[in-house]
Amino acid sequence: MAGRTLAVMRGMSEFARCQIVPPYVLEALAASGDPQVAVWATRSLAHDAELRARRQGLPGLAPAPSMPSRPGPAPGGPGAPHRVVSDARGTDALPGTLVRDEGDDPTGDPAADEAYDGLGHTWQLYSSAFGRNSLDGRGMPMLATVHFGRAYDNAFWDGTQMVFGDGDGRYFQRFTRSLDVIGHELTHGVTELTAGLTYRGQSGALNESVSDVFGSLVRQRALGHDAVEADWLIGADLFTDVVQGDALRSLKAPGTAYDDPALGRDPQPAHMRDYVQTTDDNGGVHINSGIPNHAFYLVATALGGSAWEAAGRIWYAALTGPGISADCDFATFAGLTTAAAEAEFGGGSREVSAVESAWDAVGVLGPAAVPVPGGAAEQPPAEGGGEPGAATEVLVRRTGGLAGLTRERSVRLADLPGQDAEVWRALLGGGQLLALADAPTYPDAYCYEVCCRAPKVRVSLPEPGLPGSLRDLLERTLAPEG
């Protein structure tokens, strides 16, 4: 287990920069017509691109700032949290200057103190409700940096620590405000170190759903809300009043969280009859997660009381138990949660009945369930056949991010700037794209799809593995005309 944990953490540290705000949202702000917001959004995008390039070791860039040695044992001893909060002071240097260590008095800086408290609330949920000592179960220190960049419209988990921007103040508020989002991102670490759910299709949607479930539980427990009092929203504290929406997602009513000119409309289904078959978003991981999300909400509200005490215990037991596999689908997870309810509360208990009824209500069990194995999301990419000419049309689509929305553009090579058109001809006529299609995907990262009819090309390109020059080409191609 120790070897597997080390390997997973190495992989997470190298690749898993899980951002809260998707790039397409920042690009929409950059094109919003507000000059100051455009500057802030463009700067945030530049930060993201540079950090990705540094992580990939691309030439021509300054090396990433060195991280300090991981903090030692928790000051409170075994079984106590160890939180370390640093301040980047408006730069992109990580980890920044230490401003609050475990046990220190509040700093008076809302961002630093909210980060410290958010890490603590996440640790407390896992410790008190489930007996887990930090993300790895062995007291892993919890690190955070605040005031990252200037008006930085994002926050992320990079496999080692949480990093928070202050937001631009017009569309986004400071990102330390959203406790459920902190819990969501940190839970991706728990999932990687336990079930290791593959981030594609139904297993990927479960990965996202588990993060939403436990992120919501972190917030509910901190506020002392029971299942009836809880709002069941994810990211409700991120938006300013300008945004037309309540949050990024709703477990209570998937598909209703937002309807905004910049974000579009919440695409989540709440039932298997509306399951979205797609190659986008790693097979719809942020979209179809609405189905298991709603199942958990139904269980929690049927049982009443504190959602982490019964429903949460059942979900945690299923996630961390020996029966789960990396390719677990909805029906298998439904069976695992039913078995966990029986083990925890006894066969024939109201808990078992609530779990079975919830999965039936969302169409995962019984005749309403729809088969989804295989399909477009599982088809291997294809490339080759013919030479691209001026009339060749290429479709670029980007999916992923915490919200899981889609942005796409179809354009003729003849309509692109000369240099970009030449690069596209070389890419479409060769095998470079196919070589990049095998890169692994990571939670809340982004994925590009490139499609072309002649020559026949259809590849999915996970963003974390892309060279910066190729990502820049994809982003320029996605940019609207004019």
One Martini backbone bead per residue (centre of mass of N, CA, C, O) as a GRO file, in nm:
protein
  482
    1MET     BB    1   0.057   0.063  -0.019
    2ALA     BB    2   0.294   0.260  -0.002
    3GLY     BB    3   0.374   0.244  -0.301
    4ARG     BB    4   0.103   0.340  -0.418
    5THR     BB    5   0.093   0.610  -0.274
    6LEU     BB    6   0.352   0.729  -0.392
    7ALA     BB    7   0.273   0.708  -0.689
    8VAL     BB    8   0.020   0.881  -0.675
    9MET     BB    9   0.149   1.140  -0.558
   10ARG     BB   10   0.338   1.185  -0.792
   11GLY     BB   11   0.119   1.214  -1.005
   12MET     BB   12  -0.032   1.448  -0.871
   13SER     BB   13   0.204   1.652  -0.851
   14GLU     BB   14   0.263   1.661  -1.167
   15PHE     BB   15  -0.061   1.693  -1.287
   16ALA     BB   16  -0.292   1.777  -1.058
   17ARG     BB   17  -0.436   2.065  -1.168
   18CYS     BB   18  -0.722   2.165  -0.996
   19GLN     BB   19  -0.956   2.370  -1.115
   20ILE     BB   20  -1.230   2.572  -1.068
   21VAL     BB   21  -1.194   2.756  -1.318
   22PRO     BB   22  -1.251   2.760  -1.632
   23PRO     BB   23  -1.111   2.892  -1.912
   24TYR     BB   24  -1.378   2.977  -2.063
   25VAL     BB   25  -1.463   3.184  -1.851
   26LEU     BB   26  -1.218   3.372  -1.873
   27GLU     BB   27  -1.255   3.427  -2.179
   28ALA     BB   28  -1.526   3.563  -2.155
   29LEU     BB   29  -1.416   3.799  -1.984
   30ALA     BB   30  -1.202   3.891  -2.193
   31ALA     BB   31  -1.471   3.940  -2.402
   32SER     BB   32  -1.680   4.147  -2.242
   33GLY     BB   33  -1.576   4.476  -2.266
   34ASP     BB   34  -1.411   4.493  -2.002
   35PRO     BB   35  -1.103   4.604  -1.962
   36GLN     BB   36  -1.025   4.520  -1.670
   37VAL     BB   37  -1.131   4.229  -1.677
   38ALA     BB   38  -0.960   4.143  -1.919
   39VAL     BB   39  -0.691   4.171  -1.778
   40TRP     BB   40  -0.741   3.971  -1.546
   41ALA     BB   41  -0.816   3.721  -1.714
   42THR     BB   42  -0.557   3.710  -1.885
   43ARG     BB   43  -0.366   3.679  -1.644
   44SER     BB   44  -0.484   3.413  -1.539
   45LEU     BB   45  -0.424   3.250  -1.797
   46ALA     BB   46  -0.118   3.295  -1.792
   47HIS     BB   47  -0.063   3.156  -1.530
   48ASP     BB   48  -0.166   2.877  -1.611
   49ALA     BB   49   0.020   2.828  -1.857
   50GLU     BB   50   0.292   2.856  -1.707
   51LEU     BB   51   0.249   2.631  -1.496
   52ARG     BB   52   0.215   2.403  -1.695
   53ALA     BB   53   0.489   2.436  -1.835
   54ARG     BB   54   0.663   2.392  -1.587
   55ARG     BB   55   0.560   2.105  -1.521
   56GLN     BB   56   0.665   2.003  -1.819
   57GLY     BB   57   0.956   2.131  -1.883
   58LEU     BB   58   0.976   2.362  -2.071
   59PRO     BB   59   1.147   2.549  -2.268
   60GLY     BB   60   1.224   2.893  -2.171
   61LEU     BB   61   1.169   2.856  -1.862
   62ALA     BB   62   1.141   2.913  -1.558
   63PRO     BB   63   1.163   2.764  -1.286
   64ALA     BB   64   1.007   2.645  -1.042
   65PRO     BB   65   0.943   2.699  -0.743
   66SER     BB   66   1.052   2.593  -0.455
   67MET     BB   67   0.974   2.359  -0.228
   68PRO     BB   68   0.941   2.278   0.071
   69SER     BB   69   0.954   2.089   0.307
   70ARG     BB   70   0.764   1.885   0.452
   71PRO     BB   71   0.605   1.893   0.713
   72GLY     BB   72   0.584   1.777   1.003
   73PRO     BB   73   0.442   1.691   1.257
   74ALA     BB   74   0.190   1.749   1.439
   75PRO     BB   75   0.173   1.957   1.706
   76GLY     BB   76  -0.068   1.772   1.845
   77GLY     BB   77  -0.005   1.513   1.721
   78PRO     BB   78  -0.141   1.234   1.678
   79GLY     BB   79  -0.450   1.299   1.520
   80ALA     BB   80  -0.368   1.581   1.407
   81PRO     BB   81  -0.359   1.861   1.250
   82HIS     BB   82  -0.163   2.014   0.965
   83ARG     BB   83  -0.148   2.356   0.903
   84VAL     BB   84  -0.037   2.554   0.609
   85VAL     BB   85  -0.006   2.908   0.553
   86SER     BB   86   0.045   3.109   0.265
   87ASP     BB   87   0.187   3.408   0.093
   88ALA     BB   88   0.217   3.544  -0.236
   89ARG     BB   89   0.165   3.855  -0.275
   90GLY     BB   90   0.072   3.864  -0.596
   91THR     BB   91   0.211   3.612  -0.686
   92ASP     BB   92   0.347   3.288  -0.835
   93ALA     BB   93   0.487   3.204  -0.573
   94LEU     BB   94   0.575   2.887  -0.444
   95PRO     BB   95   0.432   2.917  -0.135
   96GLY     BB   96   0.556   3.148   0.008
   97THR     BB   97   0.471   3.308   0.302
   98LEU     BB   98   0.452   3.234   0.613
   99VAL     BB   99   0.143   3.294   0.831
  100ARG     BB  100   0.021   2.993   0.920
  101ASP     BB  101   0.026   2.767   1.169
  102GLU     BB  102  -0.033   2.534   1.370
  103GLY     BB  103  -0.192   2.718   1.641
  104ASP     BB  104  -0.216   2.983   1.543
  105ASP     BB  105  -0.321   3.280   1.524
  106PRO     BB  106  -0.496   3.486   1.377
  107THR     BB  107  -0.420   3.726   1.120
  108GLY     BB  108  -0.675   3.907   0.984
  109ASP     BB  109  -0.681   3.754   0.717
  110PRO     BB  110  -0.936   3.619   0.553
  111ALA     BB  111  -0.793   3.424   0.360
  112ALA     BB  112  -0.605   3.278   0.559
  113ASP     BB  113  -0.833   3.194   0.764
  114GLU     BB  114  -1.016   3.040   0.563
  115ALA     BB  115  -0.810   2.832   0.479
  116TYR     BB  116  -0.751   2.715   0.754
  117ASP     BB  117  -1.047   2.636   0.814
  118GLY     BB  118  -1.100   2.458   0.560
  119LEU     BB  119  -0.892   2.244   0.622
  120GLY     BB  120  -1.009   2.173   0.899
  121HIS     BB  121  -1.297   2.086   0.814
  122THR     BB  122  -1.203   1.853   0.639
  123TRP     BB  123  -1.049   1.698   0.852
  124GLN     BB  124  -1.289   1.668   1.054
  125LEU     BB  125  -1.477   1.501   0.888
  126TYR     BB  126  -1.289   1.254   0.841
  127SER     BB  127  -1.229   1.203   1.141
  128SER     BB  128  -1.512   1.206   1.291
  129ALA     BB  129  -1.691   1.038   1.077
  130PHE     BB  130  -1.438   0.818   0.955
  131GLY     BB  131  -1.140   0.794   1.083
  132ARG     BB  132  -0.959   1.000   0.911
  133ASN     BB  133  -0.612   1.097   0.861
  134SER     BB  134  -0.653   1.266   0.632
  135LEU     BB  135  -0.607   1.194   0.303
  136ASP     BB  136  -0.412   0.926   0.369
  137GLY     BB  137  -0.458   0.833   0.687
  138ARG     BB  138  -0.144   0.958   0.801
  139GLY     BB  139  -0.117   1.287   0.837
  140MET     BB  140  -0.122   1.475   0.610
  141PRO     BB  141  -0.035   1.767   0.532
  142MET     BB  142  -0.192   2.097   0.498
  143LEU     BB  143  -0.176   2.310   0.216
  144ALA     BB  144  -0.161   2.679   0.160
  145THR     BB  145  -0.228   2.951  -0.078
  146VAL     BB  146  -0.253   3.299  -0.087
  147HIS     BB  147  -0.262   3.557  -0.300
  148PHE     BB  148  -0.267   3.467  -0.601
  149GLY     BB  149  -0.190   3.696  -0.769
  150ARG     BB  150  -0.382   3.927  -0.973
  151ALA     BB  151  -0.700   3.886  -0.980
  152TYR     BB  152  -0.737   3.578  -0.947
  153ASP     BB  153  -0.967   3.346  -1.124
  154ASN     BB  154  -0.881   3.112  -0.895
  155ALA     BB  155  -0.844   2.758  -0.799
  156PHE     BB  156  -0.620   2.490  -0.665
  157TRP     BB  157  -0.511   2.150  -0.699
  158ASP     BB  158  -0.165   2.003  -0.728
  159GLY     BB  159  -0.117   1.742  -0.518
  160THR     BB  160  -0.005   1.928  -0.254
  161GLN     BB  161  -0.193   2.194  -0.279
  162MET     BB  162  -0.356   2.487  -0.210
  163VAL     BB  163  -0.481   2.755  -0.432
  164PHE     BB  164  -0.555   3.117  -0.404
  165GLY     BB  165  -0.751   3.358  -0.521
  166ASP     BB  166  -0.921   3.686  -0.519
  167GLY     BB  167  -1.036   3.783  -0.756
  168ASP     BB  168  -1.203   4.058  -0.934
  169GLY     BB  169  -1.494   4.160  -0.786
  170ARG     BB  170  -1.724   4.118  -1.023
  171TYR     BB  171  -1.751   3.789  -1.056
  172PHE     BB  172  -1.532   3.717  -0.832
  173GLN     BB  173  -1.450   3.602  -0.539
  174ARG     BB  174  -1.289   3.488  -0.304
  175PHE     BB  175  -1.187   3.142  -0.282
  176THR     BB  176  -1.203   3.098   0.038
  177ARG     BB  177  -1.525   3.107   0.073
  178SER     BB  178  -1.545   2.801  -0.047
  179LEU     BB  179  -1.584   2.519   0.128
  180ASP     BB  180  -1.690   2.299  -0.077
  181VAL     BB  181  -1.451   2.332  -0.275
  182ILE     BB  182  -1.231   2.245  -0.091
  183GLY     BB  183  -1.353   1.963  -0.035
  184HIS     BB  184  -1.361   1.867  -0.325
  185GLU     BB  185  -1.055   1.877  -0.399
  186LEU     BB  186  -0.950   1.704  -0.161
  187THR     BB  187  -1.119   1.446  -0.240
  188HIS     BB  188  -0.954   1.364  -0.484
  189GLY     BB  189  -0.727   1.257  -0.305
  190VAL     BB  190  -0.884   1.033  -0.164
  191THR     BB  191  -0.967   0.878  -0.419
  192GLU     BB  192  -0.678   0.818  -0.527
  193LEU     BB  193  -0.604   0.665  -0.236
  194THR     BB  194  -0.831   0.447  -0.303
  195ALA     BB  195  -1.012   0.378  -0.568
  196GLY     BB  196  -0.909   0.519  -0.836
  197LEU     BB  197  -1.099   0.657  -1.030
  198THR     BB  198  -1.161   0.674  -1.343
  199TYR     BB  199  -1.149   0.966  -1.566
  200ARG     BB  200  -1.424   0.820  -1.708
  201GLY     BB  201  -1.728   0.830  -1.739
  202GLN     BB  202  -1.875   0.679  -1.478
  203SER     BB  203  -1.624   0.683  -1.295
  204GLY     BB  204  -1.580   0.990  -1.330
  205ALA     BB  205  -1.857   1.077  -1.221
  206LEU     BB  206  -1.805   0.956  -0.942
  207ASN     BB  207  -1.562   1.124  -0.874
  208GLU     BB  208  -1.718   1.393  -0.880
  209SER     BB  209  -1.946   1.318  -0.684
  210VAL     BB  210  -1.779   1.261  -0.433
  211SER     BB  211  -1.672   1.551  -0.413
  212ASP     BB  212  -1.947   1.684  -0.378
  213VAL     BB  213  -2.047   1.533  -0.133
  214PHE     BB  214  -1.804   1.601   0.066
  215GLY     BB  215  -1.810   1.903   0.024
  216SER     BB  216  -2.096   1.938   0.141
  217LEU     BB  217  -2.035   1.808   0.420
  218VAL     BB  218  -1.833   2.009   0.516
  219ARG     BB  219  -2.032   2.247   0.523
  220GLN     BB  220  -2.258   2.127   0.697
  221ARG     BB  221  -2.086   2.073   0.949
  222ALA     BB  222  -1.983   2.365   0.995
  223LEU     BB  223  -2.298   2.479   1.012
  224GLY     BB  224  -2.502   2.262   1.137
  225HIS     BB  225  -2.649   2.107   0.906
  226ASP     BB  226  -2.897   1.942   0.791
  227ALA     BB  227  -3.055   1.796   0.527
  228VAL     BB  228  -3.280   2.017   0.521
  229GLU     BB  229  -3.104   2.288   0.552
  230ALA     BB  230  -2.950   2.235   0.317
  231ASP     BB  231  -2.859   2.348  -0.015
  232TRP     BB  232  -2.681   2.160  -0.215
  233LEU     BB  233  -2.432   2.335  -0.302
  234ILE     BB  234  -2.175   2.424  -0.549
  235GLY     BB  235  -2.029   2.737  -0.533
  236ALA     BB  236  -2.207   2.977  -0.397
  237ASP     BB  237  -1.945   3.181  -0.312
  238LEU     BB  238  -1.817   3.282  -0.596
  239PHE     BB  239  -2.030   3.473  -0.682
  240THR     BB  240  -2.161   3.745  -0.791
  241ASP     BB  241  -2.441   3.940  -0.878
  242VAL     BB  242  -2.390   3.918  -1.192
  243VAL     BB  243  -2.454   3.630  -1.175
  244GLN     BB  244  -2.678   3.384  -1.320
  245GLY     BB  245  -2.674   3.217  -1.019
  246ASP     BB  246  -2.606   2.997  -0.745
  247ALA     BB  247  -2.409   2.776  -0.888
  248LEU     BB  248  -2.253   2.503  -1.028
  249ARG     BB  249  -2.425   2.300  -0.838
  250SER     BB  250  -2.701   2.055  -0.775
  251LEU     BB  251  -2.819   1.796  -0.579
  252LYS     BB  252  -3.125   1.856  -0.561
  253ALA     BB  253  -3.121   2.014  -0.873
  254PRO     BB  254  -3.026   1.917  -1.143
  255GLY     BB  255  -3.005   2.189  -1.387
  256THR     BB  256  -3.039   2.475  -1.179
  257ALA     BB  257  -2.779   2.652  -1.097
  258TYR     BB  258  -2.765   2.786  -1.397
  259ASP     BB  259  -2.833   3.094  -1.621
  260ASP     BB  260  -2.584   3.222  -1.831
  261PRO     BB  261  -2.419   3.393  -2.072
  262ALA     BB  262  -2.133   3.269  -1.993
  263LEU     BB  263  -2.217   2.962  -1.888
  264GLY     BB  264  -2.500   2.900  -1.935
  265ARG     BB  265  -2.656   2.587  -1.883
  266ASP     BB  266  -2.724   2.354  -1.676
  267PRO     BB  267  -2.657   2.001  -1.781
  268GLN     BB  268  -2.769   1.828  -1.560
  269PRO     BB  269  -2.876   1.526  -1.469
  270ALA     BB  270  -3.117   1.313  -1.257
  271HIS     BB  271  -3.143   1.081  -1.487
  272MET     BB  272  -3.090   0.810  -1.696
  273ARG     BB  273  -3.274   0.911  -1.934
  274ASP     BB  274  -3.053   1.176  -1.949
  275TYR     BB  275  -2.808   1.057  -2.035
  276VAL     BB  276  -2.488   1.160  -2.158
  277GLN     BB  277  -2.365   1.098  -2.471
  278THR     BB  278  -2.007   1.156  -2.473
  279THR     BB  279  -1.677   1.288  -2.544
  280ASP     BB  280  -1.698   1.493  -2.354
  281ASP     BB  281  -1.566   1.535  -2.055
  282ASN     BB  282  -1.476   1.240  -2.032
  283GLY     BB  283  -1.781   1.144  -2.070
  284GLY     BB  284  -1.938   1.339  -1.862
  285VAL     BB  285  -1.840   1.388  -1.556
  286HIS     BB  286  -1.992   1.670  -1.486
  287ILE     BB  287  -2.276   1.586  -1.582
  288ASN     BB  288  -2.350   1.278  -1.476
  289SER     BB  289  -2.307   1.341  -1.166
  290GLY     BB  290  -2.605   1.418  -1.105
  291ILE     BB  291  -2.713   1.134  -1.044
  292PRO     BB  292  -2.549   1.050  -0.784
  293ASN     BB  293  -2.605   1.310  -0.637
  294HIS     BB  294  -2.915   1.269  -0.612
  295ALA     BB  295  -2.905   1.006  -0.459
  296PHE     BB  296  -2.777   1.117  -0.205
  297TYR     BB  297  -2.990   1.325  -0.139
  298LEU     BB  298  -3.221   1.116  -0.101
  299VAL     BB  299  -3.096   0.964   0.132
  300ALA     BB  300  -3.046   1.198   0.332
  301THR     BB  301  -3.350   1.301   0.343
  302ALA     BB  302  -3.480   1.032   0.429
  303LEU     BB  303  -3.309   1.010   0.704
  304GLY     BB  304  -3.195   1.252   0.811
  305GLY     BB  305  -3.024   1.466   0.963
  306SER     BB  306  -2.698   1.408   0.946
  307ALA     BB  307  -2.548   1.325   0.649
  308TRP     BB  308  -2.270   1.201   0.771
  309GLU     BB  309  -2.388   0.965   0.964
  310ALA     BB  310  -2.512   0.782   0.722
  311ALA     BB  311  -2.475   0.845   0.423
  312GLY     BB  312  -2.170   0.905   0.449
  313ARG     BB  313  -2.084   0.627   0.559
  314ILE     BB  314  -2.173   0.467   0.314
  315TRP     BB  315  -2.001   0.609   0.096
  316TYR     BB  316  -1.727   0.568   0.233
  317ALA     BB  317  -1.732   0.257   0.241
  318ALA     BB  318  -1.750   0.222  -0.067
  319LEU     BB  319  -1.490   0.384  -0.148
  320THR     BB  320  -1.286   0.214   0.073
  321GLY     BB  321  -1.348  -0.057  -0.008
  322PRO     BB  322  -1.274  -0.374  -0.159
  323GLY     BB  323  -1.504  -0.371  -0.403
  324ILE     BB  324  -1.371  -0.148  -0.551
  325SER     BB  325  -1.305  -0.003  -0.872
  326ALA     BB  326  -1.181   0.198  -1.121
  327ASP     BB  327  -1.446   0.102  -1.320
  328CYS     BB  328  -1.683   0.199  -1.175
  329ASP     BB  329  -2.022   0.202  -1.185
  330PHE     BB  330  -2.332   0.284  -1.094
  331ALA     BB  331  -2.444   0.000  -1.031
  332THR     BB  332  -2.208  -0.089  -0.856
  333PHE     BB  333  -2.230   0.140  -0.647
  334ALA     BB  334  -2.512   0.073  -0.560
  335GLY     BB  335  -2.433  -0.204  -0.445
  336LEU     BB  336  -2.218  -0.101  -0.242
  337THR     BB  337  -2.412   0.081  -0.075
  338THR     BB  338  -2.603  -0.141   0.006
  339ALA     BB  339  -2.392  -0.318   0.150
  340ALA     BB  340  -2.302  -0.097   0.349
  341ALA     BB  341  -2.578  -0.063   0.486
  342GLU     BB  342  -2.597  -0.352   0.591
  343ALA     BB  343  -2.331  -0.348   0.758
  344GLU     BB  344  -2.403  -0.089   0.933
  345PHE     BB  345  -2.751  -0.149   0.980
  346GLY     BB  346  -2.880  -0.379   0.837
  347GLY     BB  347  -3.100  -0.581   0.724
  348GLY     BB  348  -3.399  -0.403   0.656
  349SER     BB  349  -3.332  -0.124   0.685
  350ARG     BB  350  -3.385   0.210   0.626
  351GLU     BB  351  -3.115   0.252   0.485
  352VAL     BB  352  -3.146   0.042   0.265
  353SER     BB  353  -3.410   0.150   0.150
  354ALA     BB  354  -3.302   0.433   0.075
  355VAL     BB  355  -3.089   0.342  -0.126
  356GLU     BB  356  -3.266   0.182  -0.321
  357SER     BB  357  -3.470   0.411  -0.383
  358ALA     BB  358  -3.270   0.617  -0.501
  359TRP     BB  359  -3.157   0.450  -0.740
  360ASP     BB  360  -3.437   0.408  -0.861
  361ALA     BB  361  -3.518   0.715  -0.897
  362VAL     BB  362  -3.254   0.756  -1.106
  363GLY     BB  363  -3.237   0.472  -1.288
  364VAL     BB  364  -3.015   0.251  -1.203
  365LEU     BB  365  -3.245   0.076  -1.113
  366GLY     BB  366  -3.400  -0.116  -1.313
  367PRO     BB  367  -3.580  -0.059  -1.615
  368ALA     BB  368  -3.477   0.252  -1.645
  369ALA     BB  369  -3.216   0.169  -1.716
  370VAL     BB  370  -2.929   0.249  -1.911
  371PRO     BB  371  -2.709   0.163  -2.136
  372VAL     BB  372  -2.329   0.264  -2.149
  373PRO     BB  373  -2.143   0.088  -2.275
  374GLY     BB  374  -1.929   0.228  -2.453
  375GLY     BB  375  -1.933   0.414  -2.716
  376ALA     BB  376  -1.814   0.721  -2.788
  377ALA     BB  377  -1.635   0.754  -2.524
  378GLU     BB  378  -1.468   0.464  -2.604
  379GLN     BB  379  -1.347   0.545  -2.857
  380PRO     BB  380  -1.092   0.545  -3.049
  381PRO     BB  381  -0.880   0.717  -3.203
  382ALA     BB  382  -0.841   0.884  -3.520
  383GLU     BB  383  -0.591   0.884  -3.796
  384GLY     BB  384  -0.595   0.982  -4.121
  385GLY     BB  385  -0.631   1.038  -4.453
  386GLY     BB  386  -0.492   1.241  -4.632
  387GLU     BB  387  -0.470   1.585  -4.736
  388PRO     BB  388  -0.461   1.898  -4.627
  389GLY     BB  389  -0.642   2.182  -4.715
  390ALA     BB  390  -0.787   2.488  -4.737
  391ALA     BB  391  -1.088   2.347  -4.698
  392THR     BB  392  -1.029   2.244  -4.439
  393GLU     BB  393  -1.202   2.127  -4.147
  394VAL     BB  394  -1.188   2.220  -3.798
  395LEU     BB  395  -1.261   2.079  -3.479
  396VAL     BB  396  -1.275   2.244  -3.160
  397ARG     BB  397  -1.291   2.102  -2.826
  398ARG     BB  398  -1.376   2.199  -2.485
  399THR     BB  399  -1.342   2.031  -2.168
  400GLY     BB  400  -1.422   2.067  -1.828
  401GLY     BB  401  -1.375   2.128  -1.525
  402LEU     BB  402  -1.579   2.189  -1.269
  403ALA     BB  403  -1.835   2.246  -1.466
  404GLY     BB  404  -1.820   2.093  -1.758
  405LEU     BB  405  -1.805   2.263  -2.007
  406THR     BB  406  -1.854   2.374  -2.350
  407ARG     BB  407  -1.617   2.453  -2.620
  408GLU     BB  408  -1.649   2.559  -2.972
  409ARG     BB  409  -1.490   2.529  -3.311
  410SER     BB  410  -1.537   2.582  -3.662
  411VAL     BB  411  -1.270   2.577  -3.917
  412ARG     BB  412  -1.098   2.691  -4.175
  413LEU     BB  413  -0.778   2.702  -4.275
  414ALA     BB  414  -0.813   2.958  -4.462
  415ASP     BB  415  -0.913   3.137  -4.193
  416LEU     BB  416  -0.635   3.125  -4.091
  417PRO     BB  417  -0.351   3.199  -4.009
  418GLY     BB  418  -0.083   3.101  -4.181
  419GLN     BB  419   0.078   2.959  -3.954
  420ASP     BB  420  -0.159   2.793  -3.834
  421ALA     BB  421  -0.232   2.641  -4.093
  422GLU     BB  422   0.039   2.492  -4.123
  423VAL     BB  423   0.030   2.342  -3.855
  424TRP     BB  424  -0.234   2.192  -3.907
  425ARG     BB  425  -0.143   2.033  -4.155
  426ALA     BB  426   0.077   1.875  -4.004
  427LEU     BB  427  -0.104   1.746  -3.786
  428LEU     BB  428  -0.323   1.610  -3.978
  429GLY     BB  429  -0.090   1.453  -4.160
  430GLY     BB  430   0.002   1.320  -3.901
  431GLY     BB  431   0.097   1.166  -3.563
  432GLN     BB  432   0.098   1.367  -3.317
  433LEU     BB  433  -0.187   1.353  -3.194
  434LEU     BB  434  -0.197   1.049  -3.131
  435ALA     BB  435   0.048   1.053  -2.931
  436LEU     BB  436  -0.125   1.245  -2.717
  437ALA     BB  437  -0.390   1.058  -2.651
  438ASP     BB  438  -0.253   0.872  -2.404
  439ALA     BB  439  -0.288   1.060  -2.192
  440PRO     BB  440  -0.371   1.128  -1.891
  441THR     BB  441  -0.628   1.192  -1.667
  442TYR     BB  442  -0.776   1.455  -1.454
  443PRO     BB  443  -0.924   1.606  -1.218
  444ASP     BB  444  -1.047   1.905  -1.343
  445ALA     BB  445  -0.947   1.892  -1.609
  446TYR     BB  446  -0.867   1.931  -1.950
  447CYS     BB  447  -1.018   1.874  -2.285
  448TYR     BB  448  -0.939   1.801  -2.621
  449GLU     BB  449  -1.104   1.806  -2.943
  450VAL     BB  450  -1.023   1.666  -3.268
  451CYS     BB  451  -1.187   1.730  -3.587
  452CYS     BB  452  -1.187   1.551  -3.912
  453ARG     BB  453  -1.272   1.437  -4.235
  454ALA     BB  454  -1.031   1.569  -4.435
  455PRO     BB  455  -0.877   1.411  -4.278
  456LYS     BB  456  -0.923   1.151  -4.059
  457VAL     BB  457  -1.007   1.298  -3.736
  458ARG     BB  458  -1.011   1.172  -3.378
  459VAL     BB  459  -0.914   1.341  -3.082
  460SER     BB  460  -0.804   1.318  -2.745
  461LEU     BB  461  -0.660   1.591  -2.532
  462PRO     BB  462  -0.505   1.613  -2.256
  463GLU     BB  463  -0.397   1.899  -2.111
  464PRO     BB  464  -0.152   1.814  -1.917
  465GLY     BB  465   0.017   1.686  -2.188
  466LEU     BB  466   0.058   1.956  -2.329
  467PRO     BB  467   0.208   2.162  -2.511
  468GLY     BB  468   0.208   2.497  -2.512
  469SER     BB  469   0.193   2.541  -2.823
  470LEU     BB  470  -0.063   2.366  -2.867
  471ARG     BB  471  -0.252   2.507  -2.676
  472ASP     BB  472  -0.235   2.782  -2.816
  473LEU     BB  473  -0.355   2.687  -3.083
  474LEU     BB  474  -0.626   2.592  -2.972
  475GLU     BB  475  -0.706   2.870  -2.852
  476ARG     BB  476  -0.697   3.031  -3.116
  477THR     BB  477  -0.909   2.854  -3.262
  478LEU     BB  478  -1.140   2.913  -3.045
  479ALA     BB  479  -1.144   3.189  -3.111
  480PRO     BB  480  -1.324   3.431  -3.205
  481GLU     BB  481  -1.403   3.621  -3.445
  482GLY     BB  482  -1.234   3.934  -3.417
   0.00000   0.00000   0.00000
